[in-house]
Amino acid sequence: MSEHFVYVLECADGSLYTGYTTDLERRVAEHDAGEGAKYTRGRTPVDLVYHERYETRSAAMSREYEIKELTRAQKERLVGFE
């Protein structure tokens, strides 16, 4: 059984990025090295500020979509910035 993660990064410019992966440590390192998503490439370094674990890809991808639809204020509450 594999693990699926939804995560939120805080980028160097203060923006928040949400993504999905099966290997959280590797993916955060890729983002931090400028090899992740196009969005994060110019916004390094990044910090992992939140993650959730799921047993299925489908559940994780659904949650990723839900988080991406949140407002900035809602995301800040989710990750504990408030």
Long-range contacts (C-beta under 8 A, 24 or more apart in sequence): 1-55, 3-53, 3-54, 3-55, 4-53, 4-54, 4-55, 4-56, 4-57, 4-59, 4-60, 4-61, 5-51, 5-52, 5-53, 5-54, 5-60, 6-51, 6-52, 6-54, 6-60, 6-63, 6-64, 6-67, 7-48, 7-50, 7-51, 7-52, 8-48, 8-49, 8-50, 8-51, 8-67, 8-75, 8-78, 8-79, 9-40, 9-46, 9-47, 9-48, 9-49, 10-46, 10-47, 10-49, 10-79, 11-40, 11-43, 11-44, 11-46, 12-43, 12-44, 12-45, 12-46, 13-43, 15-43, 16-49, 16-72, 16-75, 16-76, 16-79, 17-43, 17-46, 18-64, 18-67, 18-68, 18-75, 19-64, 20-60, 20-61, 20-64, 22-57, 24-48, 24-51, 49-79, 49-80, 49-81, 50-78, 50-79, 50-80
